[in-house]
């Protein structure tokens, strides 16, 4: 039997990250559930994975902190001997119009969404280079492709993730490591639950398939990119957005 793959999923205590953790565990991976906020919610994801016959652990780390990421990923390698899959899902929003946006709101979003993605790739790549294998999957957004009023910070961070994905894919390809990004559109999560009905209706009007996606739509795409079936795909941005950014 092949050795069990070790997957690290950042921001995995809820929403899309939770769905990805569950999907990777269902496909046989040992999943390290990273969280920064609620330990209780991370424990719930771990319990659900174990109830379904999978295995997982939780680990608190703010991905925007360079040294904390080093400590986190060194711990994973020390405990489990390898890292086969990294999913950079942790992200925040601090929406506001450009001319009113504070420096802090801009910096925080860049620090978590873009720098956090750099931090984890930085510390995972050494281990993956040693293994001569690995799958890195970064979460971008339809907003990083098309832009969105009121989200200059978020759109910048997610466009940056695309550039980082392509650069890392070129650097790491010779050692059998693939690096891809997923660009979700509107997905049914706590982040979209808070939108007013009018905003939801206006959003759905922009989506050719006429509905929001589900976290599982993103999770299944991530599981495919993490699988052997996606071995010849690297440096790509897979849009899972119902046709929003055709």
Buried (B, 14 or more C-beta within 10 A) or exposed (E): EEEBBBBBBBBBBBBBBBBBBBBBBBBBBBBBBBBBEEEEBBBBBBEBBEEEEBEBBBBBBBBBBEEBBBEBBEBBBEEBEBBBBBBBBBBBBBBBEEEEBEEEBBBBBBBBBBBBBBBBBBBBBEBBBEBEBBBBBBBBBBBBBBBBEBBBBBBBBBBBBBEBBBEBBEBBEEBBBBBBBBBBBBBBBEBBEEBEEEEBEEBBEBBEEEEBBBBBBBBBBBBBBBBEEBEEBBBBBBBBBBEBBE
